[in-house]
């Protein structure tokens, strides 16, 4: 990743203070950009837009702190996205520069998490408790027909509620153990779709293999997988998002897993 120099600020997440002057200068530069025909001046204005709004990029990056990725990496992604936004910004549309740049930075940060999050691991003890909690929660959901509370999970696992809560808080795209979530009745997991006995070690390879197959699914199926495994939602939570019953979500997931298995077995792309 190319290096973009960052401003050094002491301790903690860096947020851009409200600075009316910076916004005024940004708007003025955008206005000038919309009317200049000089390529050199155009380049200079775009570079100035980046320099002026680096604190904004740091602020956007700070919203993604404490998710298992180093602060410097987050800011680097945001700064590069700011540079790309400045190059692609069309001042003649009349839209404010930041109304284009900020969503661009957020989008790049989210994409970064999607692409690299499988390799980000919480502490080993947290991973183990997380995996046990996810499996136990699935078992209790099946037996009781409802989602168990943290206290119930802690009792079943002989662990402290706080530890269980923290382990579940590390779930989702930031832990490769999401491949270990049960995918149906029995003990089969998403990682088992690849026949892997070392899910953590093969998580990145699994994602590479599953990627094209997942992209071939219907839009709604991709959304269900994203909510269940990328965001780590329970079947009940997915059902609430979609406005259907938990039983319907369970049936949909069973069918989606079947489609994934077929896609992995069939080297030809499906329509």
NUGU-66966 format. One line per 2 residues: for each residue x, y, z of C-alpha. Coordinates in nm, 4 decimals. Layout:
<sites>
X Y Z ~ ...
</sites>
This chain:
<sites>
0.0000 0.0000 0.0000 ~ 0.1543 0.3413 -0.0951
0.2391 0.5548 0.2031 ~ 0.0458 0.8735 0.2676
0.2050 1.0902 0.5372 ~ -0.0244 1.1440 0.8319
-0.0397 1.4256 1.0778 ~ 0.0789 1.3184 1.4213
-0.1683 1.3753 1.6998 ~ -0.1269 1.2562 2.0588
-0.3244 0.9620 2.2001 ~ -0.6625 0.8209 2.1130
-0.8836 0.8313 1.8043 ~ -0.8287 1.1365 1.5935
-1.1416 1.3293 1.5089 ~ -1.1658 1.6387 1.2963
-1.2806 1.9302 1.5111 ~ -1.5569 2.1445 1.3705
-1.3676 2.3907 1.1540 ~ -1.5892 2.6295 0.9572
-1.2820 2.7825 0.7982 ~ -1.1694 2.4494 0.6536
-1.5141 2.3868 0.5102 ~ -1.5242 2.7364 0.3605
-1.1840 2.6858 0.1995 ~ -1.2899 2.3446 0.0699
-1.6053 2.4865 -0.0859 ~ -1.4109 2.7772 -0.2358
-1.1558 2.5416 -0.3890 ~ -1.4327 2.3235 -0.5311
-1.5938 2.6294 -0.6857 ~ -1.2647 2.7337 -0.8422
-1.2093 2.3803 -0.9651 ~ -1.5407 2.3877 -1.1497
-1.4334 2.6880 -1.3552 ~ -1.0613 2.6386 -1.4210
-0.9345 2.5195 -1.7582 ~ -0.5698 2.5117 -1.6511
-0.4522 2.1501 -1.5962 ~ -0.1742 2.2584 -1.3611
-0.4130 2.4649 -1.1503 ~ -0.6602 2.1765 -1.1519
-0.3931 1.9439 -1.0115 ~ -0.2840 2.1980 -0.7511
-0.6414 2.2470 -0.6293 ~ -0.6999 1.8744 -0.5949
-0.3770 1.8345 -0.3982 ~ -0.4819 2.1202 -0.1722
-0.8211 1.9557 -0.1148 ~ -0.6411 1.6448 0.0089
-0.4034 1.8366 0.2342 ~ -0.6846 2.0450 0.3797
-0.9095 1.7491 0.4578 ~ -0.6661 1.4936 0.5987
-0.8066 1.5589 0.9490 ~ -1.1474 1.4622 0.8099
-1.0012 1.1358 0.6784 ~ -0.8503 1.0636 1.0211
-1.1893 1.1323 1.1772 ~ -1.3659 0.8921 0.9406
-1.1045 0.6243 1.0150 ~ -1.1467 0.6739 1.3900
-1.5052 0.5504 1.3664 ~ -1.3681 0.2044 1.2846
-1.1309 0.1773 1.5808 ~ -1.1368 -0.1197 1.8196
-1.2331 -0.3662 1.5475 ~ -0.9085 -0.5610 1.5323
-0.7225 -0.3461 1.2772 ~ -0.4332 -0.1125 1.3602
-0.5141 0.2588 1.3681 ~ -0.2320 0.3388 1.1250
-0.3727 0.0938 0.8712 ~ -0.7215 0.2415 0.9001
-0.5932 0.5938 0.8498 ~ -0.3774 0.4860 0.5572
-0.6859 0.3434 0.3848 ~ -0.8841 0.6606 0.4552
-0.6042 0.8894 0.3320 ~ -0.5652 0.6951 0.0089
-0.9415 0.7023 -0.0419 ~ -0.9306 1.0794 0.0058
-0.6640 1.1030 -0.2649 ~ -0.8725 0.8891 -0.5013
-1.1818 1.0961 -0.4234 ~ -0.9970 1.4178 -0.5048
-0.8944 1.2778 -0.8425 ~ -1.2427 1.1553 -0.9309
-1.4370 1.4512 -0.7964 ~ -1.6396 1.6312 -1.0630
-1.6815 1.9870 -0.9409 ~ -1.9206 2.0730 -1.2239
-2.1958 1.8649 -1.0601 ~ -2.2360 2.1301 -0.7930
-2.2043 1.8762 -0.5103 ~ -1.9809 1.9656 -0.2165
-1.6443 1.7910 -0.2196 ~ -1.6915 1.6347 0.1239
-2.0340 1.4985 0.0315 ~ -1.8457 1.2906 -0.2263
-1.5215 1.2254 -0.0372 ~ -1.6619 1.1094 0.2974
-1.8811 0.8280 0.1523 ~ -1.5847 0.7284 -0.0649
-1.3632 0.6934 0.2427 ~ -1.6280 0.4990 0.4333
-1.6754 0.2661 0.1394 ~ -1.3025 0.1974 0.1107
-1.2762 0.1266 0.4841 ~ -1.5648 -0.1195 0.4696
-1.4114 -0.2847 0.1651 ~ -1.0805 -0.3108 0.3498
-1.2509 -0.4947 0.6344 ~ -1.4240 -0.7299 0.3922
-1.0978 -0.8087 0.2122 ~ -0.8614 -0.8356 0.5089
-1.0834 -0.9122 0.8042 ~ -1.0552 -1.2885 0.7580
-0.6873 -1.2643 0.8522 ~ -0.7474 -1.0573 1.1661
-0.7663 -1.2734 1.4750 ~ -0.8599 -1.1903 1.8332
-0.6567 -1.3529 2.1162 ~ -0.6535 -1.7310 2.1117
-0.8528 -1.7606 2.4347 ~ -1.1193 -1.5296 2.2918
-1.1348 -1.7317 1.9703 ~ -1.1875 -2.0550 2.1611
-1.4580 -1.9096 2.3848 ~ -1.6212 -1.7424 2.0861
-1.6387 -2.0695 1.8944 ~ -1.7779 -2.2556 2.1954
-2.0336 -1.9799 2.2580 ~ -2.1507 -1.9774 1.8954
-2.1961 -2.3528 1.8899 ~ -2.3679 -2.3586 2.2284
-2.5964 -2.0743 2.1272 ~ -2.6970 -2.2609 1.8133
-2.7693 -2.5774 2.0153 ~ -2.9780 -2.3866 2.2700
-3.1647 -2.2018 1.9937 ~ -3.2560 -2.5343 1.8370
-3.3664 -2.6961 2.1629 ~ -3.5572 -2.4004 2.3100
-3.6779 -2.2210 1.9975 ~ -3.5375 -1.8886 2.1174
-3.2033 -1.7139 2.1456 ~ -3.0335 -1.7824 2.4817
-2.9195 -1.4946 2.7000 ~ -2.5538 -1.4268 2.7726
-2.6095 -1.5527 3.1272 ~ -2.7523 -1.8813 2.9970
-2.4569 -1.9234 2.7645 ~ -2.2160 -1.8491 3.0474
-2.3818 -2.1115 3.2659 ~ -2.3673 -2.3721 2.9902
-2.0015 -2.2923 2.9226 ~ -1.9026 -2.2554 3.2891
-1.7660 -1.9112 3.2042 ~ -1.8180 -1.5585 3.3286
-2.0938 -1.3617 3.1503 ~ -1.8539 -1.0749 3.0845
-1.6064 -1.3071 2.9117 ~ -1.8832 -1.4550 2.6969
-2.0094 -1.1088 2.6069 ~ -1.6599 -0.9971 2.5030
-1.6050 -1.3129 2.2993 ~ -1.9316 -1.2658 2.1118
-1.8417 -0.9010 2.0580 ~ -1.5405 -1.0142 1.8563
-1.7576 -1.2121 1.6161 ~ -1.8309 -1.1603 1.2499
-1.5984 -1.0566 0.9718 ~ -1.3081 -0.9863 1.2057
-1.2662 -1.3489 1.3042 ~ -1.2156 -1.6479 1.0748
-1.4090 -1.8597 1.3248 ~ -1.7271 -1.7408 1.1546
-1.6543 -2.0304 0.9202 ~ -1.7164 -2.2584 1.2193
-2.0755 -2.1482 1.2781 ~ -2.3087 -2.4496 1.2342
-2.4847 -2.4322 0.8980 ~ -2.7736 -2.6631 0.9694
-2.8842 -2.9556 1.1751 ~ -2.5946 -3.1586 1.3102
-2.2335 -3.0471 1.3434 ~ -2.1566 -2.9394 0.9853
-2.0029 -2.5923 0.9527 ~ -1.9531 -2.3467 0.6688
-1.5869 -2.4449 0.6644 ~ -1.6927 -2.8058 0.6132
-1.8233 -2.7069 0.2706 ~ -1.4595 -2.7187 0.1653
-1.3846 -3.0413 0.3496 ~ -1.1224 -2.8571 0.5577
-1.0062 -2.9957 0.8895 ~ -0.8072 -2.6823 0.9747
-1.0598 -2.4052 0.9328 ~ -0.8536 -2.1246 1.0823
-0.5449 -2.2058 0.8767 ~ -0.7474 -2.2305 0.5566
-0.9864 -1.9405 0.6155 ~ -0.8355 -1.7148 0.3502
-0.8270 -1.9962 0.0933 ~ -1.1865 -2.0787 0.1817
-1.2908 -1.7226 0.1182 ~ -1.1137 -1.7204 -0.2195
-1.2923 -2.0406 -0.3228 ~ -1.6308 -1.9356 -0.1903
-1.6128 -1.5830 -0.3302 ~ -1.7073 -1.6573 -0.6934
-1.9798 -1.8993 -0.5813 ~ -2.1303 -1.6469 -0.3415
-2.1285 -1.3797 -0.6125 ~ -2.3369 -1.6145 -0.8261
-2.6129 -1.6353 -0.5658 ~ -2.9305 -1.4297 -0.5767
-2.9111 -1.0880 -0.4164 ~ -3.1329 -1.1896 -0.1246
-2.9241 -1.5013 -0.0591 ~ -2.6061 -1.2937 -0.0504
-2.7716 -1.0570 0.1960 ~ -2.8689 -1.3461 0.4233
-2.5126 -1.4814 0.4210 ~ -2.3737 -1.1351 0.4870
-2.6024 -1.0806 0.7844 ~ -2.5423 -1.4293 0.9257
-2.1666 -1.4634 0.8796 ~ -2.0241 -1.1207 0.7937
-2.2167 -0.9372 1.0648 ~ -2.2580 -1.2405 1.2913
-2.6350 -1.2045 1.3406 ~ -2.8407 -1.4902 1.4815
-3.1124 -1.6518 1.2712 ~ -3.3703 -1.4630 1.4754
-3.1941 -1.1315 1.4102 ~ -3.1714 -1.2078 1.0382
-3.5431 -1.2888 1.0362 ~ -3.6236 -0.9554 1.2002
-3.4163 -0.7690 0.9411 ~ -3.5919 -0.9439 0.6538
-3.9408 -0.9401 0.8031 ~ -3.9789 -1.3185 0.7971
-3.9865 -1.5953 1.0580 ~ -3.6823 -1.7668 1.2040
-3.8035 -2.0947 1.0543 ~ -3.8070 -1.9358 0.7081
-3.4515 -1.8121 0.7578 ~ -3.3435 -2.1609 0.8658
-3.4958 -2.3108 0.5503 ~ -3.3423 -2.0419 0.3307
-2.9992 -2.1042 0.4817 ~ -3.0310 -2.4780 0.4251
-3.1068 -2.4140 0.0588 ~ -2.8235 -2.1588 0.0293
-2.5716 -2.4050 0.1755 ~ -2.6877 -2.6623 -0.0769
-2.6350 -2.4101 -0.3583 ~ -2.2871 -2.3317 -0.2251
-2.1927 -2.6994 -0.2154 ~ -2.3143 -2.7447 -0.5718
-2.1217 -2.4379 -0.6810 ~ -1.8015 -2.5705 -0.5270
-1.8501 -2.9098 -0.6885 ~ -1.9328 -2.7614 -1.0316
-1.6336 -2.5874 -1.1971 ~ -1.8595 -2.4252 -1.4533
-2.0228 -2.0938 -1.3573 ~ -2.3942 -2.1171 -1.2869
-2.6453 -1.8754 -1.4361
</sites>
